[in-house]
Every structure is written in C-alpha cells, then in structure tokens.
Amino acid sequence: MLPVPAHDARQISLLTASLRAGEPIDDDIAVVVSTSGTTGVPKGAMLTASALTASAEATHRRLGGPGRWLLALPAYHVAGLQVLVRSVVAGTTPVAVSAGFDGAELASAVTSLGSGRRYASLVAAQLEKALRDPAAAAALASLDAVLIGGGPIPQGVAERASAARISVVRTYGMSETAGGCVYDGVPLDGVRVRVERSATSNDGRVVLGGATLAKGYRNAVQPDPFAEPGWFRTDDIGAVDDSGVLRVLGRVDDAISTGGLTVLPQLVEAALARHPAVADCAVFGVADERLGERVVAAIVVATACAAPTLAELRAHVASTLPSTAAPREVHIVGELPRRGIGKVDRRELAARFG
C-alpha cells in the first residue's frame, strides 16, 4: 500500500473531525456536508430534511416549476446534493455527466433529459468550458435555466453566455444554507437576508436566515456563526439596494489592507474583466514593507490579444475605482489555479508571487 502524503493525511484527519463519523446525531439531521476547509478547519454543516426540501421547493417556484436536472457537480458537494434533492421532490431522475465533461458528453446528456422543464447547476469554470464548444453552448441554451454558483461569474463569461442565449441564474449560498438561497440577488421564498452595515458605509457583513438554514455545525467552531438563533453570519461582505437586491462584494478574509485602506479583490476583478485583453483574472494581496500589503493581479490574456501593460491596467481600474485599488503588480498566467468545484485559489497565487 502506498503511503498517504502528510498533507493529505492531515486533511483526512481534519475532515473526519468535522463529520464526527460514527458518533450519535440528532434524529432530524438528514446529512452532514463538510465545507471546503481551505480557509480554516473543515466544518460539518448539519442539514435537516426540512431545510433541504424547503430549498428545493423554493428553487422550483422561482424557476417556474419542477423538472429534470443535469447532475454535473459531485453529489458530496451541496450544489450536487441539491440536484438530487430537487429531483426527488420533483419525482424525476437526474442525468449525470462528469464534472470535467467534454462538449459531446454534455450535449448528449442534455438530450437525455427529454421534454418538459429542464435545468442544470454548474460553476463558472464549467460554463466557460461549455462556451468554447458550439454544441455544448447550444445544449445549455436549450435548458430553461442554468444555475451558476460557487463564486462570481467573470464578466466576459457572463456576456458570452448571454450572447449564446443561455438562461443563466446567478446563485449565492453555501453548505450552511442548503446551497444557493439567493438567486440573481433576490432571496428565495422563506429566506431572510440582512447586512450588518456600519455607520459610515452601506455595505457590511451578510447574515442569512430562514427555512433553508442548517441546524449548526457537527464540530465546535469559535466564534460560532450560528450563535444568533435563526441566523448564520457569513464571511461575505455585501450591500442591499433600495429594491431589496443583494450584491455580494467579496469575502472578509480576501480583503486586502493596503496603505491603511481596504480593497476587495472581487471589485478589482470585475473592473479588470472589462478590459478587452483580459480573459480571466484574480486579484490578491502580498506582503509589502511600506503598504502592509500591495494589490497584485494574475491575468489570463484573451486569445489574439497582446498582453496589456501594468500602466494600462492600472489606468483602466482607476477609471472606475479609487486608485488605491489599482494593481501595483501584474503577472501573466496560462490559467488560474482553482480549488474545490472551481473557486479561484488566491492563497496559492499569493504564495507563488509573494
């Protein structure tokens, strides 16, 4: 038997601790879903059957009714698990496709869904891959809705999906909320959202509550984000506009403190993505003796475009954001490192270029 690498063994040990396999659990807990653990110790979110079905039923109401689902995400991840739950609630059978599908496989799977309402749940990286294959893009365009979660969609990918007439629904949520609970900025039925705003800003930490909320964590976590009964305090920063639409601006632990000011990477990424030579990008902070941290960007250059200069990108960002947010360093990469089901790994980039 081959030895287990030390880092893998440690992750297995942490995961086992978060799930507490073999120990007694409350009768109303249907499943324990482990979070990714990439930003800390893995946590086991305890989801009841009522939370899972509330999410599934609210999703169907928002999308226009139950239907058949394409299963393109691992079932141990909450997004894949919810495809199974929605299918059970709808009385249908999902059609599975590998997470790293090719165009022909995806097109065949969509055809297998048959008639009636048809849906898929993907991450942005899968959507981008499908858009590179005309047959795959056409297959997704034939669906009634394609839910995209696991992180924001790059602006360029969203525009290409719209041009391909794919009915993209941007979802926001996590294991602790039984998956996506806010669709296109609007909470699902039974979901509550509030933002802990400061006296000087309209944005703040996002707090979620309602019928889809987990019962808590299987393992002890401090501070406990479930401490306030009926609410889950996320690590996300957001703002709610006058019409009640939530906009997620970034994560607390991704924020860059540079020269005494705070920069949210996602806002800089959104600005960079509007540059025609940027196909994909990630923004992160690295240690800086003078500033504390400096803003750094890794970009994937769009096909047939020349690599933009640092001065060009700084001016582009500064045209819509404070100059503090403009990257002080840019690295050209072939692709961005990703973790889990497709989230950009900023920590890996910071370690590589720091």
C-alpha positions in Angstrom: 0.0 0.0 0.0 1.3 3.4 -0.9 1.8 5.9 2.0 -0.6 8.8 2.3 1.2 12.1 1.8 1.4 14.0 5.1 -0.7 17.0 3.9 -3.4 14.6 2.6 -3.4 12.7 5.9 -3.8 15.9 7.8 -6.8 16.9 5.7 -8.4 13.5 6.1 -7.9 13.8 9.8 -9.5 17.3 9.9 -12.4 16.2 7.7 -13.1 13.2 9.9 -13.1 15.5 12.9 -15.6 17.8 11.2 -18.0 14.9 10.4 -17.6 13.0 13.7 -18.4 9.8 11.8 -19.9 7.0 14.0 -21.0 9.3 16.8 -24.6 9.8 17.7 -26.5 12.6 15.9 -30.0 14.2 16.3 -32.8 12.3 14.5 -33.8 15.3 12.4 -30.4 15.6 10.7 -30.6 14.2 7.2 -27.0 14.9 6.1 -23.7 16.5 7.3 -22.0 18.4 4.5 -18.4 19.3 5.0 -17.2 22.8 3.9 -14.1 23.0 1.8 -11.8 23.8 4.7 -9.4 25.8 2.5 -9.7 28.9 4.7 -9.6 27.1 8.0 -10.5 23.9 9.8 -13.2 21.9 7.9 -16.7 22.3 9.3 -19.6 19.9 9.1 -22.9 21.7 8.4 -25.9 19.7 9.7 -28.8 19.9 7.3 -32.3 18.7 8.1 -34.7 17.2 5.6 -37.0 20.2 6.0 -34.1 22.6 5.1 -33.2 20.6 2.0 -36.7 20.3 0.8 -37.5 23.9 1.6 -34.6 24.9 -0.7 -35.7 22.5 -3.5 -39.3 23.7 -3.4 -38.3 27.4 -3.3 -36.0 26.8 -6.3 -38.7 25.2 -8.4 -41.1 28.1 -7.5 -38.5 30.6 -8.6 -37.6 28.8 -11.8 -41.2 28.2 -13.0 -41.9 24.7 -11.8 -40.2 21.3 -11.2 -38.4 19.5 -14.0 -35.4 17.2 -14.8 -31.9 18.1 -13.7 -28.5 17.7 -15.2 -26.1 16.4 -12.5 -22.7 17.9 -13.4 -21.3 18.5 -9.9 -20.2 15.9 -7.3 -23.0 14.8 -5.0 -20.9 15.2 -1.9 -20.9 19.0 -2.6 -24.0 20.8 -1.6 -24.8 22.0 -5.1 -24.7 18.4 -6.4 -26.6 17.2 -3.4 -29.4 19.7 -4.1 -29.7 18.5 -7.7 -30.5 15.0 -6.2 -33.0 16.5 -3.6 -34.7 18.6 -6.3 -35.1 15.5 -8.4 -36.6 13.5 -5.6 -39.0 16.4 -4.8 -40.0 16.6 -8.4 -40.3 12.9 -8.8 -37.8 12.9 -11.7 -34.4 11.2 -12.3 -31.3 13.4 -12.9 -29.0 12.7 -15.8 -25.4 12.6 -14.7 -22.4 13.9 -16.6 -18.8 14.1 -15.4 -17.7 17.4 -13.8 -15.0 17.7 -16.5 -17.4 17.0 -19.3 -16.5 17.5 -23.0 -18.9 19.1 -25.4 -20.2 15.9 -26.9 -20.9 14.4 -23.5 -22.7 17.5 -22.3 -24.9 17.7 -25.5 -25.8 14.0 -25.2 -26.7 14.3 -21.5 -29.0 17.4 -22.2 -30.7 15.4 -25.0 -31.3 12.6 -22.5 -33.2 15.0 -20.2 -36.1 14.7 -22.7 -39.0 17.1 -22.9 -40.6 19.4 -20.2 -38.8 21.8 -18.0 -35.0 21.1 -17.8 -32.3 22.6 -15.6 -28.6 22.4 -14.9 -26.4 23.5 -12.0 -22.8 24.4 -12.8 -19.9 26.5 -11.7 -18.5 29.4 -13.8 -15.5 27.3 -14.9 -17.8 24.7 -16.4 -19.9 27.3 -18.1 -16.8 28.8 -19.6 -15.7 25.4 -20.9 -19.1 24.8 -22.5 -19.0 28.1 -24.2 -15.8 27.1 -26.1 -17.8 24.3 -27.8 -20.7 25.4 -30.0 -22.6 22.1 -29.5 -22.3 22.3 -25.7 -23.3 26.0 -25.7 -26.4 25.2 -27.8 -27.3 22.4 -25.4 -27.2 24.7 -22.4 -29.2 27.3 -24.4 -32.0 24.7 -24.8 -32.4 24.5 -21.0 -35.0 26.6 -19.0 -32.3 27.7 -16.6 -28.6 27.2 -15.8 -27.8 27.9 -12.2 -24.3 29.2 -11.6 -22.8 29.1 -8.1 -19.6 28.5 -6.3 -18.4 32.1 -6.8 -18.9 35.0 -9.2 -19.1 34.7 -13.0 -16.3 36.6 -14.8 -17.9 39.5 -16.7 -16.6 38.2 -20.1 -18.1 34.7 -19.5 -21.5 36.2 -18.5 -21.5 38.3 -21.6 -20.7 35.3 -23.8 -23.4 33.2 -22.1 -25.9 36.0 -22.7 -24.9 36.2 -26.4 -25.4 32.4 -26.6 -28.9 32.8 -25.2 -28.2 30.7 -22.1 -30.6 31.5 -19.3 -28.1 31.9 -16.5 -29.3 32.4 -13.0 -26.6 33.6 -10.6 -26.9 31.9 -7.2 -25.5 32.8 -3.8 -25.4 30.5 -0.8 -23.3 27.8 0.9 -23.5 24.5 2.7 -24.8 26.3 5.7 -27.9 27.5 3.8 -28.6 24.1 1.9 -26.9 25.6 -1.2 -27.9 28.6 -3.2 -30.6 30.7 -1.3 -30.4 34.0 -3.2 -31.0 34.0 -7.0 -29.9 36.9 -9.0 -29.7 38.9 -5.8 -33.2 38.1 -4.7 -33.8 35.7 -1.7 -35.8 32.6 -2.3 -39.2 32.3 -0.6 -38.6 31.7 3.1 -35.0 33.1 3.1 -34.1 36.2 5.1 -31.1 38.5 4.3 -29.7 41.4 6.3 -26.5 43.3 6.1 -24.6 44.5 9.2 -23.8 48.0 8.0 -21.5 50.4 9.7 -22.4 54.0 10.4 -20.3 55.2 7.6 -21.0 52.6 4.9 -23.9 50.9 3.1 -22.1 47.6 2.9 -21.2 45.1 5.6 -21.3 41.5 6.6 -24.1 39.4 5.0 -26.2 37.5 7.5 -28.7 34.8 6.3 -31.7 33.1 7.9 -34.9 31.3 7.2 -36.2 27.9 6.3 -33.1 26.6 4.4 -30.6 27.2 7.3 -28.5 24.4 8.7 -29.1 23.4 12.3 -25.4 24.3 13.1 -22.1 22.6 12.9 -21.3 19.0 13.8 -18.0 20.1 15.3 -17.3 23.0 17.6 -16.3 26.3 15.8 -15.4 29.5 17.5 -16.6 32.1 17.0 -19.9 30.3 16.2 -21.6 31.9 13.1 -24.9 30.3 14.3 -24.7 31.9 17.7 -27.7 34.2 16.9 -30.8 31.9 16.9 -32.2 31.6 13.4 -29.3 33.3 11.6 -26.0 32.5 10.0 -23.3 35.1 10.0 -21.3 34.7 6.7 -17.8 35.7 5.9 -19.1 37.7 2.9 -19.4 41.5 2.5 -22.4 42.8 0.6 -25.0 45.5 0.1 -28.7 45.6 -0.4 -30.1 48.2 -2.8 -33.4 50.1 -2.4 -35.2 47.4 -4.3 -34.0 44.7 -2.0 -31.4 43.1 -4.3 -28.3 41.8 -2.6 -24.9 42.4 -4.2 -22.0 40.3 -2.8 -18.9 42.4 -2.9 -16.3 40.0 -1.6 -15.1 37.9 1.4 -13.9 39.3 4.7 -10.8 37.1 4.6 -9.9 38.0 1.0 -9.9 41.8 1.7 -6.5 43.5 1.1 -5.3 46.1 3.6 -3.0 48.4 1.6 -1.7 51.7 3.0 -4.4 51.7 5.7 -7.2 51.3 3.2 -9.3 48.1 2.4 -9.5 46.8 -1.1 -12.0 44.0 -2.0 -10.4 41.8 -4.7 -13.8 41.0 -6.4 -14.4 44.6 -7.2 -11.0 44.9 -8.8 -11.5 41.7 -10.7 -14.8 43.0 -12.1 -13.1 46.2 -13.3 -10.2 44.2 -14.9 -12.6 41.8 -16.6 -14.0 44.7 -18.6 -10.6 45.2 -20.3 -10.8 43.6 -23.8 -7.4 41.8 -23.4 -8.3 40.1 -20.1 -10.0 36.7 -20.5 -9.8 35.8 -16.8 -8.2 37.3 -13.7 -7.6 37.1 -10.0 -6.6 39.8 -7.5 -4.8 39.1 -4.2 -2.6 40.7 -1.7 1.1 40.1 -0.9 3.2 41.4 1.9 4.7 44.9 1.4 7.1 46.6 3.8 5.7 50.1 3.0 2.0 49.4 2.5 1.4 46.4 4.6 0.0 44.6 1.5 0.1 45.5 -2.1 -2.6 44.7 -4.7 -1.4 42.1 -7.2 -3.3 40.7 -10.2 -2.8 37.5 -12.2 -4.4 37.6 -15.6 -5.1 35.3 -18.5 -4.8 37.1 -21.8 -7.6 36.9 -24.2 -7.0 35.0 -27.4 -5.4 37.1 -30.2 -4.7 40.0 -27.9 -1.4 41.4 -26.8 -0.7 41.3 -23.1 -1.7 44.6 -21.5 0.9 46.6 -19.6 0.8 47.3 -15.9 0.3 51.0 -16.6 -2.6 50.3 -19.0 -4.3 48.0 -16.4 -3.8 50.5 -13.6 -5.3 53.3 -15.6 -8.2 51.0 -16.6 -9.0 50.1 -13.0 -8.6 53.7 -11.7 -11.2 54.9 -14.2 -13.9 53.2 -12.2 -12.4 52.5 -8.8 -10.2 54.5 -6.4 -6.5 54.5 -7.5 -5.7 52.5 -4.3 -7.5 49.5 -5.8 -5.3 49.5 -9.0 -2.9 46.6 -9.0 0.8 47.5 -8.4 2.0 44.3 -9.9 0.6 42.1 -12.7 1.5 38.5 -13.7 0.5 36.8 -16.9 -0.6 33.2 -16.4 -1.9 30.5 -18.7 -4.7 29.6 -16.3 -5.8 30.4 -12.8 -5.4 27.8 -10.0 -8.7 26.6 -8.7 -9.9 24.6 -5.8 -13.0 22.6 -4.8 -15.6 23.0 -7.5 -13.9 25.8 -9.3 -13.2 28.7 -6.9 -10.0 30.7 -7.7 -7.3 29.8 -5.2 -6.0 33.3 -4.2 -3.8 31.7 -1.5 -1.9 29.7 -4.0 -1.3 32.8 -6.1 -0.2 34.8 -3.1 2.3 32.0 -2.2 3.5 31.8 -5.8 4.0 35.5 -6.4 4.5 36.8 -2.8 
